[in-house]
Amino acid sequence: MRIDIPDKTDPDFEFHRETGEVVAVITDDAGIETGDPRDSAIYRVNLDDAGTRDFRWRDLRLPLDK
C-alpha cells in the first residue's frame, strides 16, 4: 500500500508517499459515528521505512507501480 495524505496540516503527513504492507485490520465504532461503515476499519501497515502505523481507508492507495 501507499500512504496518500496530501494535507500538510494532517498530523500523519510525514508518512505521505511511504509504502508498506497491511498486516492487520482492526475494527472500532467510528463507522457508527460517521455513517460510513468503511470508517470502522483501521489498517495496520508495516511501512517499508518507518515502522508500523495505523491508517484509515481514505489514507491508503495501491502503490504507483501496480
mmJSON file of the N, C-alpha and C atoms, coordinates in Angstrom:
{"data_MODEL":{"atom_site":{
"group_PDB":["ATOM","ATOM","ATOM","ATOM","ATOM","ATOM","ATOM","ATOM","ATOM","ATOM","ATOM","ATOM","ATOM","ATOM","ATOM","ATOM","ATOM","ATOM","ATOM","ATOM","ATOM","ATOM","ATOM","ATOM","ATOM","ATOM","ATOM","ATOM","ATOM","ATOM","ATOM","ATOM","ATOM","ATOM","ATOM","ATOM","ATOM","ATOM","ATOM","ATOM","ATOM","ATOM","ATOM","ATOM","ATOM","ATOM","ATOM","ATOM","ATOM","ATOM","ATOM","ATOM","ATOM","ATOM","ATOM","ATOM","ATOM","ATOM","ATOM","ATOM","ATOM","ATOM","ATOM","ATOM","ATOM","ATOM","ATOM","ATOM","ATOM","ATOM","ATOM","ATOM","ATOM","ATOM","ATOM","ATOM","ATOM","ATOM","ATOM","ATOM","ATOM","ATOM","ATOM","ATOM","ATOM","ATOM","ATOM","ATOM","ATOM","ATOM","ATOM","ATOM","ATOM","ATOM","ATOM","ATOM","ATOM","ATOM","ATOM","ATOM","ATOM","ATOM","ATOM","ATOM","ATOM","ATOM","ATOM","ATOM","ATOM","ATOM","ATOM","ATOM","ATOM","ATOM","ATOM","ATOM","ATOM","ATOM","ATOM","ATOM","ATOM","ATOM","ATOM","ATOM","ATOM","ATOM","ATOM","ATOM","ATOM","ATOM","ATOM","ATOM","ATOM","ATOM","ATOM","ATOM","ATOM","ATOM","ATOM","ATOM","ATOM","ATOM","ATOM","ATOM","ATOM","ATOM","ATOM","ATOM","ATOM","ATOM","ATOM","ATOM","ATOM","ATOM","ATOM","ATOM","ATOM","ATOM","ATOM","ATOM","ATOM","ATOM","ATOM","ATOM","ATOM","ATOM","ATOM","ATOM","ATOM","ATOM","ATOM","ATOM","ATOM","ATOM","ATOM","ATOM","ATOM","ATOM","ATOM","ATOM","ATOM","ATOM","ATOM","ATOM","ATOM","ATOM","ATOM","ATOM","ATOM","ATOM","ATOM","ATOM","ATOM","ATOM","ATOM","ATOM","ATOM","ATOM"],
"id":[1,2,3,4,5,6,7,8,9,10,11,12,13,14,15,16,17,18,19,20,21,22,23,24,25,26,27,28,29,30,31,32,33,34,35,36,37,38,39,40,41,42,43,44,45,46,47,48,49,50,51,52,53,54,55,56,57,58,59,60,61,62,63,64,65,66,67,68,69,70,71,72,73,74,75,76,77,78,79,80,81,82,83,84,85,86,87,88,89,90,91,92,93,94,95,96,97,98,99,100,101,102,103,104,105,106,107,108,109,110,111,112,113,114,115,116,117,118,119,120,121,122,123,124,125,126,127,128,129,130,131,132,133,134,135,136,137,138,139,140,141,142,143,144,145,146,147,148,149,150,151,152,153,154,155,156,157,158,159,160,161,162,163,164,165,166,167,168,169,170,171,172,173,174,175,176,177,178,179,180,181,182,183,184,185,186,187,188,189,190,191,192,193,194,195,196,197,198],
"type_symbol":["N","C","C","N","C","C","N","C","C","N","C","C","N","C","C","N","C","C","N","C","C","N","C","C","N","C","C","N","C","C","N","C","C","N","C","C","N","C","C","N","C","C","N","C","C","N","C","C","N","C","C","N","C","C","N","C","C","N","C","C","N","C","C","N","C","C","N","C","C","N","C","C","N","C","C","N","C","C","N","C","C","N","C","C","N","C","C","N","C","C","N","C","C","N","C","C","N","C","C","N","C","C","N","C","C","N","C","C","N","C","C","N","C","C","N","C","C","N","C","C","N","C","C","N","C","C","N","C","C","N","C","C","N","C","C","N","C","C","N","C","C","N","C","C","N","C","C","N","C","C","N","C","C","N","C","C","N","C","C","N","C","C","N","C","C","N","C","C","N","C","C","N","C","C","N","C","C","N","C","C","N","C","C","N","C","C","N","C","C","N","C","C","N","C","C","N","C","C"],
"label_atom_id":["N","CA","C","N","CA","C","N","CA","C","N","CA","C","N","CA","C","N","CA","C","N","CA","C","N","CA","C","N","CA","C","N","CA","C","N","CA","C","N","CA","C","N","CA","C","N","CA","C","N","CA","C","N","CA","C","N","CA","C","N","CA","C","N","CA","C","N","CA","C","N","CA","C","N","CA","C","N","CA","C","N","CA","C","N","CA","C","N","CA","C","N","CA","C","N","CA","C","N","CA","C","N","CA","C","N","CA","C","N","CA","C","N","CA","C","N","CA","C","N","CA","C","N","CA","C","N","CA","C","N","CA","C","N","CA","C","N","CA","C","N","CA","C","N","CA","C","N","CA","C","N","CA","C","N","CA","C","N","CA","C","N","CA","C","N","CA","C","N","CA","C","N","CA","C","N","CA","C","N","CA","C","N","CA","C","N","CA","C","N","CA","C","N","CA","C","N","CA","C","N","CA","C","N","CA","C","N","CA","C","N","CA","C","N","CA","C","N","CA","C","N","CA","C","N","CA","C","N","CA","C"],
"label_alt_id":[null,null,null,null,null,null,null,null,null,null,null,null,null,null,null,null,null,null,null,null,null,null,null,null,null,null,null,null,null,null,null,null,null,null,null,null,null,null,null,null,null,null,null,null,null,null,null,null,null,null,null,null,null,null,null,null,null,null,null,null,null,null,null,null,null,null,null,null,null,null,null,null,null,null,null,null,null,null,null,null,null,null,null,null,null,null,null,null,null,null,null,null,null,null,null,null,null,null,null,null,null,null,null,null,null,null,null,null,null,null,null,null,null,null,null,null,null,null,null,null,null,null,null,null,null,null,null,null,null,null,null,null,null,null,null,null,null,null,null,null,null,null,null,null,null,null,null,null,null,null,null,null,null,null,null,null,null,null,null,null,null,null,null,null,null,null,null,null,null,null,null,null,null,null,null,null,null,null,null,null,null,null,null,null,null,null,null,null,null,null,null,null,null,null,null,null,null,null],
"label_comp_id":["MET","MET","MET","ARG","ARG","ARG","ILE","ILE","ILE","ASP","ASP","ASP","ILE","ILE","ILE","PRO","PRO","PRO","ASP","ASP","ASP","LYS","LYS","LYS","THR","THR","THR","ASP","ASP","ASP","PRO","PRO","PRO","ASP","ASP","ASP","PHE","PHE","PHE","GLU","GLU","GLU","PHE","PHE","PHE","HIS","HIS","HIS","ARG","ARG","ARG","GLU","GLU","GLU","THR","THR","THR","GLY","GLY","GLY","GLU","GLU","GLU","VAL","VAL","VAL","VAL","VAL","VAL","ALA","ALA","ALA","VAL","VAL","VAL","ILE","ILE","ILE","THR","THR","THR","ASP","ASP","ASP","ASP","ASP","ASP","ALA","ALA","ALA","GLY","GLY","GLY","ILE","ILE","ILE","GLU","GLU","GLU","THR","THR","THR","GLY","GLY","GLY","ASP","ASP","ASP","PRO","PRO","PRO","ARG","ARG","ARG","ASP","ASP","ASP","SER","SER","SER","ALA","ALA","ALA","ILE","ILE","ILE","TYR","TYR","TYR","ARG","ARG","ARG","VAL","VAL","VAL","ASN","ASN","ASN","LEU","LEU","LEU","ASP","ASP","ASP","ASP","ASP","ASP","ALA","ALA","ALA","GLY","GLY","GLY","THR","THR","THR","ARG","ARG","ARG","ASP","ASP","ASP","PHE","PHE","PHE","ARG","ARG","ARG","TRP","TRP","TRP","ARG","ARG","ARG","ASP","ASP","ASP","LEU","LEU","LEU","ARG","ARG","ARG","LEU","LEU","LEU","PRO","PRO","PRO","LEU","LEU","LEU","ASP","ASP","ASP","LYS","LYS","LYS"],
"label_asym_id":["A","A","A","A","A","A","A","A","A","A","A","A","A","A","A","A","A","A","A","A","A","A","A","A","A","A","A","A","A","A","A","A","A","A","A","A","A","A","A","A","A","A","A","A","A","A","A","A","A","A","A","A","A","A","A","A","A","A","A","A","A","A","A","A","A","A","A","A","A","A","A","A","A","A","A","A","A","A","A","A","A","A","A","A","A","A","A","A","A","A","A","A","A","A","A","A","A","A","A","A","A","A","A","A","A","A","A","A","A","A","A","A","A","A","A","A","A","A","A","A","A","A","A","A","A","A","A","A","A","A","A","A","A","A","A","A","A","A","A","A","A","A","A","A","A","A","A","A","A","A","A","A","A","A","A","A","A","A","A","A","A","A","A","A","A","A","A","A","A","A","A","A","A","A","A","A","A","A","A","A","A","A","A","A","A","A","A","A","A","A","A","A","A","A","A","A","A","A"],
"label_entity_id":["1","1","1","1","1","1","1","1","1","1","1","1","1","1","1","1","1","1","1","1","1","1","1","1","1","1","1","1","1","1","1","1","1","1","1","1","1","1","1","1","1","1","1","1","1","1","1","1","1","1","1","1","1","1","1","1","1","1","1","1","1","1","1","1","1","1","1","1","1","1","1","1","1","1","1","1","1","1","1","1","1","1","1","1","1","1","1","1","1","1","1","1","1","1","1","1","1","1","1","1","1","1","1","1","1","1","1","1","1","1","1","1","1","1","1","1","1","1","1","1","1","1","1","1","1","1","1","1","1","1","1","1","1","1","1","1","1","1","1","1","1","1","1","1","1","1","1","1","1","1","1","1","1","1","1","1","1","1","1","1","1","1","1","1","1","1","1","1","1","1","1","1","1","1","1","1","1","1","1","1","1","1","1","1","1","1","1","1","1","1","1","1","1","1","1","1","1","1"],
"label_seq_id":[1,1,1,2,2,2,3,3,3,4,4,4,5,5,5,6,6,6,7,7,7,8,8,8,9,9,9,10,10,10,11,11,11,12,12,12,13,13,13,14,14,14,15,15,15,16,16,16,17,17,17,18,18,18,19,19,19,20,20,20,21,21,21,22,22,22,23,23,23,24,24,24,25,25,25,26,26,26,27,27,27,28,28,28,29,29,29,30,30,30,31,31,31,32,32,32,33,33,33,34,34,34,35,35,35,36,36,36,37,37,37,38,38,38,39,39,39,40,40,40,41,41,41,42,42,42,43,43,43,44,44,44,45,45,45,46,46,46,47,47,47,48,48,48,49,49,49,50,50,50,51,51,51,52,52,52,53,53,53,54,54,54,55,55,55,56,56,56,57,57,57,58,58,58,59,59,59,60,60,60,61,61,61,62,62,62,63,63,63,64,64,64,65,65,65,66,66,66],
"pdbx_PDB_ins_code":[null,null,null,null,null,null,null,null,null,null,null,null,null,null,null,null,null,null,null,null,null,null,null,null,null,null,null,null,null,null,null,null,null,null,null,null,null,null,null,null,null,null,null,null,null,null,null,null,null,null,null,null,null,null,null,null,null,null,null,null,null,null,null,null,null,null,null,null,null,null,null,null,null,null,null,null,null,null,null,null,null,null,null,null,null,null,null,null,null,null,null,null,null,null,null,null,null,null,null,null,null,null,null,null,null,null,null,null,null,null,null,null,null,null,null,null,null,null,null,null,null,null,null,null,null,null,null,null,null,null,null,null,null,null,null,null,null,null,null,null,null,null,null,null,null,null,null,null,null,null,null,null,null,null,null,null,null,null,null,null,null,null,null,null,null,null,null,null,null,null,null,null,null,null,null,null,null,null,null,null,null,null,null,null,null,null,null,null,null,null,null,null,null,null,null,null,null,null],
"Cartn_x":[0.837,0.0,0.886,0.31,0.986,0.144,0.779,0.083,-0.105,-1.348,-1.677,-2.355,-1.55,-2.047,-1.478,-2.111,-1.551,-1.716,-2.571,-2.822,-1.65,-0.895,0.297,-0.037,-1.29,-1.677,-2.098,-2.222,-2.577,-1.404,-1.659,-0.563,0.244,-0.362,0.338,0.924,0.979,1.52,2.939,3.696,5.083,5.171,4.066,4.065,3.572,3.217,2.742,3.76,3.275,4.047,4.907,4.854,5.524,4.777,5.438,4.794,4.996,4.124,4.229,3.157,3.025,2.105,1.106,-0.174,-1.192,-0.973,-0.783,-0.523,-1.681,-2.642,-3.812,-4.908,-6.141,-7.287,-7.985,-8.118,-8.718,-10.034,-11.042,-12.311,-12.621,-13.391,-13.879,-15.277,-15.802,-17.162,-17.22,-16.149,-16.141,-17.198,-17.459,-18.46,-19.853,-20.15,-21.444,-21.548,-20.465,-20.447,-20.527,-19.841,-19.785,-20.872,-21.48,-22.464,-21.854,-20.537,-19.838,-19.158,-19.645,-19.066,-17.581,-17.058,-15.619,-14.776,-15.354,-14.61,-14.366,-15.019,-14.822,-13.574,-12.906,-11.689,-10.451,-9.53,-8.218,-7.217,-6.427,-5.458,-4.086,-3.541,-2.193,-1.229,-0.346,0.565,2.001,2.709,4.137,4.841,5.239,5.855,7.276,7.663,8.996,10.109,9.915,10.992,10.636,9.423,9.014,8.259,8.543,7.878,6.442,5.627,4.234,3.333,2.335,1.396,-0.008,-1.004,-2.402,-2.975,-3.779,-4.396,-5.834,-6.626,-7.99,-7.959,-9.046,-9.128,-8.813,-9.217,-9.053,-7.585,-6.695,-5.27,-4.459,-5.106,-4.377,-4.705,-3.691,-3.828,-2.953,-3.235,-2.329,-1.026,0.086,1.383,1.333,2.079,2.096,2.585,3.422,3.984,3.099,1.889,0.978,0.029],
"Cartn_y":[-1.17,0.0,1.239,2.301,3.598,4.532,5.28,6.244,7.518,8.019,9.219,10.218,11.098,12.139,13.475,14.093,15.318,16.578,16.525,17.683,17.888,18.933,19.194,19.486,19.81,20.073,18.795,17.688,16.404,15.921,15.477,15.016,13.859,13.078,11.951,12.282,13.573,13.964,13.449,13.301,12.832,11.465,10.717,9.393,9.419,10.603,10.741,10.126,9.26,8.559,7.412,7.137,5.931,4.719,3.6,2.376,1.282,0.28,-0.827,-1.861,-2.774,-3.895,-3.875,-4.069,-4.176,-5.506,-5.436,-6.656,-7.025,-6.119,-6.413,-5.392,-5.808,-4.904,-4.979,-3.824,-3.705,-2.941,-3.276,-2.565,-1.758,-0.687,0.132,0.632,1.586,2.085,3.373,3.777,5.049,5.079,3.951,3.902,4.24,3.895,4.246,5.756,6.367,7.813,8.59,8.11,8.85,8.447,7.27,6.773,6.052,5.902,5.207,3.98,2.781,1.571,1.385,1.986,1.885,2.513,3.47,4.155,3.276,2.112,1.21,0.348,0.406,-0.39,0.483,-0.014,0.603,-0.377,0.089,-0.776,-0.564,-1.608,-1.558,-1.862,-0.909,-1.015,-1.072,-2.1,-2.212,-1.44,-0.216,0.657,0.204,0.371,-0.057,0.656,1.948,2.74,3.404,3.145,3.93,3.13,1.85,1.056,0.72,0.483,0.113,1.237,1.587,2.66,2.247,2.885,2.623,3.758,3.367,4.33,3.938,4.891,4.649,4.464,3.943,3.616,4.818,6.001,7.182,7.579,7.031,7.362,6.357,5.322,4.243,4.166,3.879,3.682,2.511,1.972,0.969,1.653,0.955,1.558,2.066,3.096,3.707,2.753,1.783,0.883,-0.322,-0.377,-1.504,-1.203],
"Cartn_z":[0.0,0.0,0.0,-0.492,-0.479,0.372,1.242,2.081,1.276,1.254,0.481,1.408,1.999,2.901,2.412,1.409,0.828,1.685,2.706,3.563,4.521,4.309,5.131,6.589,6.892,8.273,9.005,8.291,8.909,9.759,10.99,11.85,11.251,10.352,9.731,8.362,8.015,6.711,6.491,7.563,7.436,6.748,6.72,6.094,4.648,4.147,2.769,1.801,0.947,-0.084,0.435,1.745,2.25,1.702,1.611,1.154,2.19,2.142,3.076,2.822,3.765,3.645,4.797,4.486,5.53,6.241,7.562,8.336,9.254,9.431,10.266,9.974,10.212,10.133,11.488,12.112,13.431,13.252,14.02,13.888,15.14,14.92,16.022,15.662,16.403,16.2,15.378,14.752,14.014,12.919,12.271,11.208,11.701,12.93,13.517,13.674,14.103,14.315,13.003,11.965,10.699,9.709,9.92,8.976,7.786,7.768,6.691,7.287,6.958,7.575,7.289,6.235,5.94,7.042,7.744,8.808,10.032,10.103,11.24,11.11,9.978,9.78,9.953,10.75,10.923,10.324,9.387,8.709,9.321,9.894,10.454,9.313,9.021,7.881,8.386,7.961,8.234,7.122,7.429,6.432,6.113,4.864,4.435,5.19,5.501,6.102,7.434,7.962,9.134,10.188,10.331,11.365,11.013,12.026,11.838,12.33,11.5,11.835,11.442,12.041,11.73,10.877,9.866,8.957,8.664,8.261,7.791,6.273,5.731,4.305,3.423,3.832,2.966,2.784,3.622,3.542,2.737,2.194,1.531,0.043,-0.758,-2.205,-2.61,-3.767,-4.339,-4.694,-4.616,-4.999,-6.436,-6.725,-8.06,-9.131,-8.78,-9.793,-10.076,-9.508,-9.742,-10.868],
"occupancy":[1.0,1.0,1.0,1.0,1.0,1.0,1.0,1.0,1.0,1.0,1.0,1.0,1.0,1.0,1.0,1.0,1.0,1.0,1.0,1.0,1.0,1.0,1.0,1.0,1.0,1.0,1.0,1.0,1.0,1.0,1.0,1.0,1.0,1.0,1.0,1.0,1.0,1.0,1.0,1.0,1.0,1.0,1.0,1.0,1.0,1.0,1.0,1.0,1.0,1.0,1.0,1.0,1.0,1.0,1.0,1.0,1.0,1.0,1.0,1.0,1.0,1.0,1.0,1.0,1.0,1.0,1.0,1.0,1.0,1.0,1.0,1.0,1.0,1.0,1.0,1.0,1.0,1.0,1.0,1.0,1.0,1.0,1.0,1.0,1.0,1.0,1.0,1.0,1.0,1.0,1.0,1.0,1.0,1.0,1.0,1.0,1.0,1.0,1.0,1.0,1.0,1.0,1.0,1.0,1.0,1.0,1.0,1.0,1.0,1.0,1.0,1.0,1.0,1.0,1.0,1.0,1.0,1.0,1.0,1.0,1.0,1.0,1.0,1.0,1.0,1.0,1.0,1.0,1.0,1.0,1.0,1.0,1.0,1.0,1.0,1.0,1.0,1.0,1.0,1.0,1.0,1.0,1.0,1.0,1.0,1.0,1.0,1.0,1.0,1.0,1.0,1.0,1.0,1.0,1.0,1.0,1.0,1.0,1.0,1.0,1.0,1.0,1.0,1.0,1.0,1.0,1.0,1.0,1.0,1.0,1.0,1.0,1.0,1.0,1.0,1.0,1.0,1.0,1.0,1.0,1.0,1.0,1.0,1.0,1.0,1.0,1.0,1.0,1.0,1.0,1.0,1.0,1.0,1.0,1.0,1.0,1.0,1.0],
"B_iso_or_equiv":[0.0,0.0,0.0,0.0,0.0,0.0,0.0,0.0,0.0,0.0,0.0,0.0,0.0,0.0,0.0,0.0,0.0,0.0,0.0,0.0,0.0,0.0,0.0,0.0,0.0,0.0,0.0,0.0,0.0,0.0,0.0,0.0,0.0,0.0,0.0,0.0,0.0,0.0,0.0,0.0,0.0,0.0,0.0,0.0,0.0,0.0,0.0,0.0,0.0,0.0,0.0,0.0,0.0,0.0,0.0,0.0,0.0,0.0,0.0,0.0,0.0,0.0,0.0,0.0,0.0,0.0,0.0,0.0,0.0,0.0,0.0,0.0,0.0,0.0,0.0,0.0,0.0,0.0,0.0,0.0,0.0,0.0,0.0,0.0,0.0,0.0,0.0,0.0,0.0,0.0,0.0,0.0,0.0,0.0,0.0,0.0,0.0,0.0,0.0,0.0,0.0,0.0,0.0,0.0,0.0,0.0,0.0,0.0,0.0,0.0,0.0,0.0,0.0,0.0,0.0,0.0,0.0,0.0,0.0,0.0,0.0,0.0,0.0,0.0,0.0,0.0,0.0,0.0,0.0,0.0,0.0,0.0,0.0,0.0,0.0,0.0,0.0,0.0,0.0,0.0,0.0,0.0,0.0,0.0,0.0,0.0,0.0,0.0,0.0,0.0,0.0,0.0,0.0,0.0,0.0,0.0,0.0,0.0,0.0,0.0,0.0,0.0,0.0,0.0,0.0,0.0,0.0,0.0,0.0,0.0,0.0,0.0,0.0,0.0,0.0,0.0,0.0,0.0,0.0,0.0,0.0,0.0,0.0,0.0,0.0,0.0,0.0,0.0,0.0,0.0,0.0,0.0,0.0,0.0,0.0,0.0,0.0,0.0],
"pdbx_formal_charge":[null,null,null,null,null,null,null,null,null,null,null,null,null,null,null,null,null,null,null,null,null,null,null,null,null,null,null,null,null,null,null,null,null,null,null,null,null,null,null,null,null,null,null,null,null,null,null,null,null,null,null,null,null,null,null,null,null,null,null,null,null,null,null,null,null,null,null,null,null,null,null,null,null,null,null,null,null,null,null,null,null,null,null,null,null,null,null,null,null,null,null,null,null,null,null,null,null,null,null,null,null,null,null,null,null,null,null,null,null,null,null,null,null,null,null,null,null,null,null,null,null,null,null,null,null,null,null,null,null,null,null,null,null,null,null,null,null,null,null,null,null,null,null,null,null,null,null,null,null,null,null,null,null,null,null,null,null,null,null,null,null,null,null,null,null,null,null,null,null,null,null,null,null,null,null,null,null,null,null,null,null,null,null,null,null,null,null,null,null,null,null,null,null,null,null,null,null,null],
"auth_seq_id":[1,1,1,2,2,2,3,3,3,4,4,4,5,5,5,6,6,6,7,7,7,8,8,8,9,9,9,10,10,10,11,11,11,12,12,12,13,13,13,14,14,14,15,15,15,16,16,16,17,17,17,18,18,18,19,19,19,20,20,20,21,21,21,22,22,22,23,23,23,24,24,24,25,25,25,26,26,26,27,27,27,28,28,28,29,29,29,30,30,30,31,31,31,32,32,32,33,33,33,34,34,34,35,35,35,36,36,36,37,37,37,38,38,38,39,39,39,40,40,40,41,41,41,42,42,42,43,43,43,44,44,44,45,45,45,46,46,46,47,47,47,48,48,48,49,49,49,50,50,50,51,51,51,52,52,52,53,53,53,54,54,54,55,55,55,56,56,56,57,57,57,58,58,58,59,59,59,60,60,60,61,61,61,62,62,62,63,63,63,64,64,64,65,65,65,66,66,66],
"auth_comp_id":["MET","MET","MET","ARG","ARG","ARG","ILE","ILE","ILE","ASP","ASP","ASP","ILE","ILE","ILE","PRO","PRO","PRO","ASP","ASP","ASP","LYS","LYS","LYS","THR","THR","THR","ASP","ASP","ASP","PRO","PRO","PRO","ASP","ASP","ASP","PHE","PHE","PHE","GLU","GLU","GLU","PHE","PHE","PHE","HIS","HIS","HIS","ARG","ARG","ARG","GLU","GLU","GLU","THR","THR","THR","GLY","GLY","GLY","GLU","GLU","GLU","VAL","VAL","VAL","VAL","VAL","VAL","ALA","ALA","ALA","VAL","VAL","VAL","ILE","ILE","ILE","THR","THR","THR","ASP","ASP","ASP","ASP","ASP","ASP","ALA","ALA","ALA","GLY","GLY","GLY","ILE","ILE","ILE","GLU","GLU","GLU","THR","THR","THR","GLY","GLY","GLY","ASP","ASP","ASP","PRO","PRO","PRO","ARG","ARG","ARG","ASP","ASP","ASP","SER","SER","SER","ALA","ALA","ALA","ILE","ILE","ILE","TYR","TYR","TYR","ARG","ARG","ARG","VAL","VAL","VAL","ASN","ASN","ASN","LEU","LEU","LEU","ASP","ASP","ASP","ASP","ASP","ASP","ALA","ALA","ALA","GLY","GLY","GLY","THR","THR","THR","ARG","ARG","ARG","ASP","ASP","ASP","PHE","PHE","PHE","ARG","ARG","ARG","TRP","TRP","TRP","ARG","ARG","ARG","ASP","ASP","ASP","LEU","LEU","LEU","ARG","ARG","ARG","LEU","LEU","LEU","PRO","PRO","PRO","LEU","LEU","LEU","ASP","ASP","ASP","LYS","LYS","LYS"],
"auth_asym_id":["A","A","A","A","A","A","A","A","A","A","A","A","A","A","A","A","A","A","A","A","A","A","A","A","A","A","A","A","A","A","A","A","A","A","A","A","A","A","A","A","A","A","A","A","A","A","A","A","A","A","A","A","A","A","A","A","A","A","A","A","A","A","A","A","A","A","A","A","A","A","A","A","A","A","A","A","A","A","A","A","A","A","A","A","A","A","A","A","A","A","A","A","A","A","A","A","A","A","A","A","A","A","A","A","A","A","A","A","A","A","A","A","A","A","A","A","A","A","A","A","A","A","A","A","A","A","A","A","A","A","A","A","A","A","A","A","A","A","A","A","A","A","A","A","A","A","A","A","A","A","A","A","A","A","A","A","A","A","A","A","A","A","A","A","A","A","A","A","A","A","A","A","A","A","A","A","A","A","A","A","A","A","A","A","A","A","A","A","A","A","A","A","A","A","A","A","A","A"],
"auth_atom_id":["N","CA","C","N","CA","C","N","CA","C","N","CA","C","N","CA","C","N","CA","C","N","CA","C","N","CA","C","N","CA","C","N","CA","C","N","CA","C","N","CA","C","N","CA","C","N","CA","C","N","CA","C","N","CA","C","N","CA","C","N","CA","C","N","CA","C","N","CA","C","N","CA","C","N","CA","C","N","CA","C","N","CA","C","N","CA","C","N","CA","C","N","CA","C","N","CA","C","N","CA","C","N","CA","C","N","CA","C","N","CA","C","N","CA","C","N","CA","C","N","CA","C","N","CA","C","N","CA","C","N","CA","C","N","CA","C","N","CA","C","N","CA","C","N","CA","C","N","CA","C","N","CA","C","N","CA","C","N","CA","C","N","CA","C","N","CA","C","N","CA","C","N","CA","C","N","CA","C","N","CA","C","N","CA","C","N","CA","C","N","CA","C","N","CA","C","N","CA","C","N","CA","C","N","CA","C","N","CA","C","N","CA","C","N","CA","C","N","CA","C","N","CA","C","N","CA","C","N","CA","C"],
"pdbx_PDB_model_num":[1,1,1,1,1,1,1,1,1,1,1,1,1,1,1,1,1,1,1,1,1,1,1,1,1,1,1,1,1,1,1,1,1,1,1,1,1,1,1,1,1,1,1,1,1,1,1,1,1,1,1,1,1,1,1,1,1,1,1,1,1,1,1,1,1,1,1,1,1,1,1,1,1,1,1,1,1,1,1,1,1,1,1,1,1,1,1,1,1,1,1,1,1,1,1,1,1,1,1,1,1,1,1,1,1,1,1,1,1,1,1,1,1,1,1,1,1,1,1,1,1,1,1,1,1,1,1,1,1,1,1,1,1,1,1,1,1,1,1,1,1,1,1,1,1,1,1,1,1,1,1,1,1,1,1,1,1,1,1,1,1,1,1,1,1,1,1,1,1,1,1,1,1,1,1,1,1,1,1,1,1,1,1,1,1,1,1,1,1,1,1,1,1,1,1,1,1,1]
}}}
